[in-house]
Amino acid sequence: MIESMYVMAFESTHAAMAAYHALAQAKPAMIPTPKAISAGCGMSLRFAAQDTAAACALAEGVEQIKGLASLYADKDGSFDLVEKL
C-alpha cells in the first residue's frame, strides 16, 4: 500500500521532542520547519502514514502537544493544513 507523507510543525521545542519520542513507531524524521509553514519552533517531524485518518490518529494520540502543533499533508513540497492539534 502506498503511504502519504505528513509534517507536524510545533510551537515549542519541548512539544517537538515529546512527539518525536511518542511517534517512534512511525519512524519520524526531525526536519527544519519548511518555509511554507509558519510555526513558533524551527523543528518539525516528517512521517509516513497510510492515509490522513491514520496520520491524525497518530498525532492526536500525543497528549503533550495539544494546542502546540499542526499537522500538514506533504504534497511534494507544498503543504496542506490537515488539522490544528
LUMZAFI-632313 format. One record per residue (C-alpha): residue number from 1; residue in one letter; x, y, z. Coordinates in steps of 0.02 Angstrom, whole numbers, plus 50000, padded with zeros to 5 digits. Layout:
+-----+---------+-------+-------+-------+
! num ! residuo !     x !     y !     z !
+-----+---------+-------+-------+-------+
! NUM !       A !     X !     Y !     Z !
...
+-----+---------+-------+-------+-------+
//
This chain:
+-----+---------+-------+-------+-------+
! num ! residuo !     x !     y !     z !
+-----+---------+-------+-------+-------+
!   1 !       M ! 50000 ! 50000 ! 50000 !
!   2 !       I ! 50063 ! 50174 ! 49957 !
!   3 !       E ! 50090 ! 50287 ! 50106 !
!   4 !       S ! 50075 ! 50476 ! 50107 !
!   5 !       M ! 50194 ! 50594 ! 50193 !
!   6 !       Y ! 50144 ! 50713 ! 50333 !
!   7 !       V ! 50232 ! 50853 ! 50427 !
!   8 !       M ! 50195 ! 50907 ! 50604 !
!   9 !       A ! 50250 ! 51083 ! 50648 !
!  10 !       F ! 50266 ! 51140 ! 50828 !
!  11 !       E ! 50254 ! 51296 ! 50935 !
!  12 !       S ! 50389 ! 51235 ! 51054 !
!  13 !       T ! 50544 ! 51127 ! 51051 !
!  14 !       H ! 50476 ! 51031 ! 51201 !
!  15 !       A ! 50321 ! 50982 ! 51102 !
!  16 !       A ! 50428 ! 50929 ! 50953 !
!  17 !       M ! 50537 ! 50816 ! 51061 !
!  18 !       A ! 50386 ! 50741 ! 51151 !
!  19 !       A ! 50304 ! 50699 ! 50985 !
!  20 !       Y ! 50466 ! 50627 ! 50915 !
!  21 !       H ! 50477 ! 50503 ! 51059 !
!  22 !       A ! 50290 ! 50464 ! 51061 !
!  23 !       L ! 50285 ! 50430 ! 50874 !
!  24 !       A ! 50437 ! 50316 ! 50871 !
!  25 !       Q ! 50335 ! 50175 ! 50791 !
!  26 !       A ! 50303 ! 50289 ! 50640 !
!  27 !       K ! 50491 ! 50318 ! 50620 !
!  28 !       P ! 50478 ! 50508 ! 50609 !
!  29 !       A ! 50620 ! 50614 ! 50542 !
!  30 !       M ! 50661 ! 50777 ! 50633 !
!  31 !       I ! 50675 ! 50912 ! 50499 !
!  32 !       P ! 50687 ! 51102 ! 50495 !
!  33 !       T ! 50513 ! 51176 ! 50479 !
!  34 !       P ! 50481 ! 51207 ! 50293 !
!  35 !       K ! 50473 ! 51391 ! 50245 !
!  36 !       A ! 50296 ! 51367 ! 50180 !
!  37 !       I ! 50239 ! 51327 ! 50357 !
!  38 !       S ! 50239 ! 51459 ! 50492 !
!  39 !       A ! 50265 ! 51394 ! 50668 !
!  40 !       G ! 50346 ! 51458 ! 50827 !
!  41 !       C ! 50477 ! 51322 ! 50832 !
!  42 !       G ! 50601 ! 51284 ! 50694 !
!  43 !       M ! 50583 ! 51096 ! 50715 !
!  44 !       S ! 50456 ! 50984 ! 50629 !
!  45 !       L ! 50426 ! 50798 ! 50609 !
!  46 !       R ! 50402 ! 50712 ! 50442 !
!  47 !       F ! 50323 ! 50540 ! 50441 !
!  48 !       A ! 50227 ! 50422 ! 50329 !
!  49 !       A ! 50051 ! 50360 ! 50361 !
!  50 !       Q ! 49929 ! 50253 ! 50264 !
!  51 !       D ! 49806 ! 50397 ! 50246 !
!  52 !       T ! 49751 ! 50560 ! 50327 !
!  53 !       A ! 49644 ! 50470 ! 50457 !
!  54 !       A ! 49793 ! 50367 ! 50513 !
!  55 !       A ! 49905 ! 50521 ! 50521 !
!  56 !       C ! 49776 ! 50613 ! 50626 !
!  57 !       A ! 49756 ! 50465 ! 50743 !
!  58 !       L ! 49945 ! 50459 ! 50771 !
!  59 !       A ! 49958 ! 50646 ! 50801 !
!  60 !       E ! 49805 ! 50657 ! 50913 !
!  61 !       G ! 49875 ! 50518 ! 51022 !
!  62 !       V ! 50015 ! 50631 ! 51087 !
!  63 !       E ! 49941 ! 50720 ! 51238 !
!  64 !       Q ! 50093 ! 50834 ! 51265 !
!  65 !       I ! 50066 ! 50927 ! 51101 !
!  66 !       K ! 49883 ! 50980 ! 51123 !
!  67 !       G ! 49870 ! 51160 ! 51065 !
!  68 !       L ! 50055 ! 51163 ! 51016 !
!  69 !       A ! 50059 ! 51081 ! 50844 !
!  70 !       S ! 49982 ! 51075 ! 50671 !
!  71 !       L ! 49976 ! 50929 ! 50551 !
!  72 !       Y ! 50006 ! 50956 ! 50365 !
!  73 !       A ! 49995 ! 50840 ! 50214 !
!  74 !       D ! 50158 ! 50849 ! 50116 !
!  75 !       K ! 50108 ! 50863 ! 49933 !
!  76 !       D ! 50280 ! 50858 ! 49851 !
!  77 !       G ! 50341 ! 51017 ! 49933 !
!  78 !       S ! 50176 ! 51107 ! 49957 !
!  79 !       F ! 50090 ! 51084 ! 50124 !
!  80 !       D ! 49902 ! 51074 ! 50154 !
!  81 !       L ! 49843 ! 51102 ! 50333 !
!  82 !       V ! 49753 ! 50946 ! 50392 !
!  83 !       E ! 49720 ! 50990 ! 50574 !
!  84 !       K ! 49775 ! 51103 ! 50716 !
!  85 !       L ! 49811 ! 50987 ! 50860 !
+-----+---------+-------+-------+-------+
//
